[in-house]
Amino acid sequence: MQLPAAHRSLAARVIGQAVRDVRDPNGTPNDSASARSFLSGSPMLSYWCEIAELDLNCVVDRARTLVAGCDAGRRGRGGSAEVHCDAQRAENLPFRSAPH
């Protein structure tokens, strides 16, 4: 079943917001932990990936890479709140579409 583009767009924005929450050095620990749990392959991520027509495994792998990069940057700079992950990478995640 093909969903309207608006639904697919909303689902992609939900996933994108979780990525932003993980990498936000000024965000709350609860937001970051919730986003990490969501992006680790939760049933809700599976649901949103299906709507967005994104491959769940690709999303989880890409999120894991981005989170690891953010964590490494924070550790390398003493956990500074000034550390920001590459916004371009996080905003334009190269997920492939799920097969129909």
Secondary structure as GFF3:
##gff-version 3
##sequence-region A 1 100
A	DSSP	alpha_helix	5	23	.	.	.	ID=ss1
A	DSSP	alpha_helix	29	39	.	.	.	ID=ss2
A	DSSP	alpha_helix	43	52	.	.	.	ID=ss3
A	DSSP	alpha_helix	56	76	.	.	.	ID=ss4
A	DSSP	alpha_helix	87	91	.	.	.	ID=ss5
###
